[in-house]
Amino acid sequence: MNSLLKLGIAALIVTISVLIASYLLSMIVGLILFSTPAGAEFGFGSGLPFIQFLFLWVIFALCFAAAWKIRRSLHEVVSKAFQSSFAKFFDNWLFVMPIIASALWFIVSSIIELQDLINVPTGGLPVPTTDAETFQLYLDLTRAPIIEELAFRIVPIGIVVLARLFLAQASRSTSFQSVREKLKLFLFSFLFPDKAKGMVGMGNVESKGLAKGISKDEWFILLFTSLVFAGAHLISGIGWEYGKVTSVFVQGFVFGIVFLAYGFQAGILLHWFFNYYFYTFELGNYYLGWNLDAFLPWLDTSTRWIGGAFTIVLLILLLLRMSTTKKPPNSVAPESY
């Protein structure tokens, strides 16, 4: 491995480590916000909203723990980064998350800005006018990644995966016989669909990549649920306009892909990034008096620049992969002996 490549990998690891640290910091800030006078008044008021927030927070924490460990642990990916191929970096969702999240943030922001130029309105959420409204919006945004991923990805896509798996098992002479094996297959279809497909010997993303590891019916349900997800935002009546459809469709489609490839924790955390991450720092700036007026624009701009760079790199890698796998036009298949 040449020195330039080593330098690039080192820069990638540092960038990703800083972004992961900022994700974990935002989790801590979220709890601290409810220790402020405004946060405590809301959180421990009628219905104890803080308990609801804490329950959601624990789910996100479990998702981060799962993302750290599942398939190939984060520390293993980092420790072997200089000995492994670039494809091995994609074996851990927590390592990949800053790449996908930043790239998707760049793409979605670009879509919205382009639509603004041609007068296609995106709309927006109502601006809170009181502390109670602000924290209620924060709670709603925190709840949405879990509720919406369940409704638009985990359940509908999981049903399609489950149906495929049991149909595949029914057509084979050998199948899972014990109740425990069947229950595990059932749960994994909704939680870790890629692992579930591997359990029955079907092609999955881990072994065959996205193009061959996701079936045609899975691509179809991805498209369908993404359209429904976008439509649901449009008809929600909370301030979104028809320009929101395109950006939300793209987000929903990517949420679904990472769910199929990595599991429930990936889709939830990617959705968490868009709903919770930036808004938490905004509230920290206002309620904790951290004087983040310069930091917040920098966070948005740097995320876009990093996302743009990651998008270009991913496109180049995709084009290179397509060019290396494409069969030359005049090639002749070798004879079998």
C-alpha positions in Angstrom: 0.0 0.0 0.0 1.5 3.3 -1.1 1.9 6.3 1.2 -0.7 8.4 -0.6 -3.4 5.7 -0.1 -2.4 5.3 3.5 -2.8 9.0 4.0 -6.2 8.9 2.4 -7.4 6.0 4.6 -6.0 7.8 7.7 -7.9 11.0 6.7 -11.1 9.0 6.2 -10.8 7.3 9.6 -10.2 10.6 11.3 -13.2 12.3 9.5 -15.5 9.4 10.3 -14.3 9.2 13.9 -15.0 12.9 14.4 -18.5 12.6 12.9 -19.3 9.5 15.0 -18.2 11.4 18.1 -20.5 14.3 17.2 -23.4 11.8 16.9 -22.7 10.5 20.4 -22.3 14.1 21.7 -25.7 15.0 20.3 -27.2 12.0 22.3 -25.7 13.4 25.5 -26.9 16.9 24.7 -30.4 15.6 24.2 -30.5 14.4 27.8 -29.0 17.6 29.2 -31.6 19.7 27.4 -34.3 18.3 29.8 -32.3 19.5 32.8 -32.8 23.1 31.7 -35.7 25.0 33.3 -37.7 25.0 30.1 -36.9 21.3 29.4 -37.7 20.2 33.0 -41.0 22.1 32.9 -42.0 20.4 29.7 -40.5 17.0 30.4 -42.0 16.5 33.9 -45.3 18.1 33.1 -48.5 16.5 32.1 -47.9 13.0 30.7 -44.2 13.0 31.7 -42.9 13.6 28.1 -39.3 13.1 29.4 -40.1 9.4 30.1 -41.3 9.1 26.5 -38.1 10.8 25.3 -35.9 8.6 27.5 -37.6 5.5 26.1 -36.9 6.7 22.5 -33.3 7.7 23.5 -32.7 4.1 24.8 -33.8 2.7 21.5 -31.4 4.9 19.7 -28.6 3.9 22.1 -29.3 0.3 21.4 -29.2 1.0 17.7 -25.8 2.6 18.1 -24.6 -0.4 20.0 -26.0 -2.8 17.4 -24.4 -0.7 14.6 -21.0 -0.9 16.4 -21.1 -4.7 16.7 -23.2 -6.3 14.0 -21.6 -8.0 11.0 -18.1 -6.8 11.6 -17.3 -4.6 14.6 -16.3 -1.0 14.2 -13.0 -1.4 16.1 -12.1 -4.4 13.8 -12.8 -2.4 10.7 -10.7 0.5 11.9 -7.8 -1.7 13.2 -7.6 -3.6 9.9 -8.2 -0.6 7.6 -4.7 -0.6 6.2 -4.7 -4.4 5.6 -8.2 -4.7 4.1 -9.7 -3.8 0.7 -11.9 -0.7 0.5 -15.0 -2.9 0.2 -14.4 -4.2 3.8 -15.1 -0.7 5.1 -18.7 -1.3 4.3 -19.0 -4.2 6.6 -19.9 -2.0 9.6 -22.8 0.3 9.5 -21.5 2.8 12.1 -18.4 3.3 10.0 -20.5 3.7 6.8 -23.1 5.9 8.4 -21.2 9.2 8.3 -20.5 8.5 4.6 -24.1 7.7 3.6 -25.6 10.3 6.0 -23.4 13.1 4.8 -23.8 12.2 1.1 -27.6 12.0 1.5 -27.6 15.3 3.3 -25.7 16.8 0.4 -28.1 15.3 -2.2 -31.3 16.3 -0.3 -30.0 19.8 0.3 -29.1 20.1 -3.4 -32.5 18.9 -4.5 -34.2 21.5 -2.3 -32.0 24.3 -3.4 -32.5 23.4 -7.1 -36.3 23.3 -6.6 -36.1 26.7 -4.9 -34.4 28.1 -8.0 -37.3 26.9 -10.2 -39.9 28.0 -7.7 -41.0 24.6 -6.5 -41.8 25.1 -2.8 -40.7 22.6 -0.2 -42.5 24.1 2.7 -41.4 23.5 6.3 -42.5 22.7 9.8 -44.3 25.4 11.8 -41.9 27.5 13.8 -42.5 27.1 17.6 -43.3 30.2 19.5 -43.1 28.9 23.1 -40.7 26.7 25.0 -43.4 24.1 25.3 -44.0 24.0 21.5 -40.2 23.8 20.9 -39.8 20.8 23.1 -43.0 19.2 21.8 -41.5 19.5 18.3 -38.3 18.0 19.6 -40.2 15.1 21.0 -42.1 14.6 17.8 -38.9 14.7 15.7 -37.3 12.2 18.1 -40.3 9.9 17.8 -40.6 10.0 14.0 -37.5 7.9 13.1 -38.8 4.9 15.1 -42.5 5.2 14.2 -42.0 6.0 10.5 -39.3 3.3 10.0 -41.7 0.7 11.5 -44.6 1.9 9.3 -42.8 2.5 6.0 -39.8 0.1 6.0 -39.5 -2.5 8.8 -43.0 -3.9 8.6 -43.9 -3.7 4.9 -40.4 -4.7 3.6 -40.1 -7.3 6.3 -43.4 -8.9 5.2 -42.1 -9.2 1.7 -38.8 -10.7 2.8 -40.6 -13.1 5.2 -42.9 -14.3 2.4 -39.9 -14.9 0.0 -38.0 -16.8 2.7 -40.9 -19.1 3.5 -41.7 -19.7 -0.1 -38.1 -20.5 -0.7 -38.1 -23.0 2.2 -41.4 -24.6 1.0 -39.8 -25.3 -2.4 -36.8 -27.0 -0.9 -36.5 -30.5 0.6 -34.8 -29.2 3.7 -36.3 -26.5 5.8 -36.2 -25.2 9.4 -38.1 -27.7 11.6 -37.8 -26.4 15.1 -40.0 -23.6 16.5 -36.9 -21.8 17.6 -35.4 -21.7 14.1 -38.7 -20.6 12.6 -39.1 -17.9 15.2 -35.5 -16.7 14.6 -36.2 -16.5 10.8 -39.4 -14.6 11.4 -37.7 -12.0 13.7 -34.7 -11.6 11.5 -36.9 -11.0 8.4 -38.0 -7.8 10.1 -34.9 -6.9 12.1 -32.0 -8.1 9.9 -33.4 -9.1 6.5 -30.0 -9.6 4.9 -29.0 -12.1 7.7 -32.4 -13.8 7.3 -31.8 -14.4 3.6 -28.3 -15.8 4.4 -29.9 -18.2 6.9 -31.8 -20.0 4.1 -29.0 -19.8 1.5 -30.5 -17.1 -0.5 -28.4 -14.4 -2.2 -28.0 -11.3 0.0 -26.2 -8.0 0.0 -23.4 -9.2 2.2 -22.4 -11.9 -0.3 -23.5 -10.5 -3.7 -23.7 -6.7 -3.3 -26.7 -4.4 -3.7 -27.4 -5.1 -7.3 -27.8 -8.9 -6.9 -28.4 -9.1 -3.2 -31.8 -7.2 -3.4 -34.5 -9.0 -5.4 -36.9 -7.5 -7.9 -39.8 -7.7 -5.5 -37.7 -6.0 -2.8 -36.8 -3.2 -5.2 -40.5 -2.8 -6.0 -41.5 -2.6 -2.3 -38.7 -0.1 -1.8 -40.1 2.1 -4.6 -43.7 1.7 -3.4 -43.0 2.5 0.3 -40.8 5.4 -0.6 -43.7 6.9 -2.7 -46.1 6.3 0.1 -43.6 7.9 2.6 -43.3 11.0 0.4 -47.1 11.2 -0.1 -47.7 10.9 3.6 -45.5 14.0 4.2 -47.4 16.0 1.6 -50.8 15.2 3.0 -49.8 15.5 6.6 -51.1 19.1 6.7 -48.2 20.3 9.0 -46.6 22.6 6.5 -44.9 20.6 3.7 -45.6 21.5 0.1 -45.3 19.4 -3.1 -41.6 20.1 -3.4 -41.1 17.9 -0.3 -42.1 14.8 -2.3 -38.8 14.5 -4.2 -36.4 14.9 -1.3 -38.5 12.6 1.0 -38.7 10.0 -1.7 -34.9 9.9 -2.0 -34.5 9.8 1.7 -37.1 7.0 2.1 -35.5 5.0 -0.7 -32.0 5.2 0.9 -33.5 4.4 4.4 -35.0 1.2 2.8 -31.8 0.2 1.1 -29.7 0.5 4.3 -32.4 -1.4 6.2 -32.2 -4.3 3.7 -28.4 -4.2 3.7 -27.6 -3.7 7.4 -30.7 -4.1 9.5 -33.3 -2.1 11.4 -30.6 -0.1 13.3 -29.3 1.4 10.0 -32.6 2.7 8.8 -33.5 4.1 12.2 -30.1 5.8 12.7 -30.0 7.3 9.3 -33.5 8.7 9.9 -32.4 9.9 13.3 -29.6 11.9 11.7 -32.1 14.0 9.7 -34.6 14.5 12.5 -32.6 14.6 15.8 -28.9 15.4 15.1 -28.9 19.0 13.9 -32.0 20.2 15.8 -30.4 18.9 19.1 -27.4 21.2 18.6 -29.7 24.1 17.7 -31.6 23.7 21.0 -28.3 23.3 22.8 -27.2 26.6 21.4 -30.4 28.3 22.6 -31.1 26.6 25.9 -27.7 25.7 27.2 -26.0 29.0 26.2 -23.2 27.3 24.4 -22.7 30.1 21.9 -22.8 27.8 18.9 -23.8 30.6 16.5 -20.7 30.0 14.5 -20.6 26.3 15.0 -24.1 25.5 13.6 -23.5 27.0 10.1 -20.1 25.3 10.0 -21.7 22.0 10.9 -24.2 22.3 8.1 -21.6 23.5 5.6 -18.9 21.0 6.5 -21.5 18.2 6.4 -22.5 19.3 2.9 -18.9 19.5 1.7 -18.0 16.1 3.2 -21.2 14.7 1.7 -20.4 16.1 -1.7 -16.9 14.6 -1.6 -18.3 11.2 -0.5 -20.9 11.4 -3.2 -18.2 12.0 -5.9 -16.1 9.1 -4.5 -19.0 6.7 -4.4 -20.0 7.6 -8.0 -16.4 7.0 -9.1 -16.3 3.7 -7.4 -19.6 2.7 -8.9 -18.4 3.6 -12.4 -15.2 1.7 -11.9 -17.1 -1.3 -10.7 -19.4 -1.2 -13.7 -16.5 -0.8 -16.1 -14.6 -3.8 -14.6 -17.6 -6.1 -14.5 -18.8 -5.3 -18.0 -18.0 -8.0 -20.5 -15.9 -6.8 -23.4 -17.9 -6.7 -26.7 -15.5 -9.0 -28.6 -14.7 -11.4 -25.9 -15.1 -15.1 -26.3 -16.1 -17.3 -23.5 -13.3 -19.8 -22.7 -14.0 -23.4 -23.5 -14.7 -25.8 -20.6 -12.4 -28.7 -20.2 
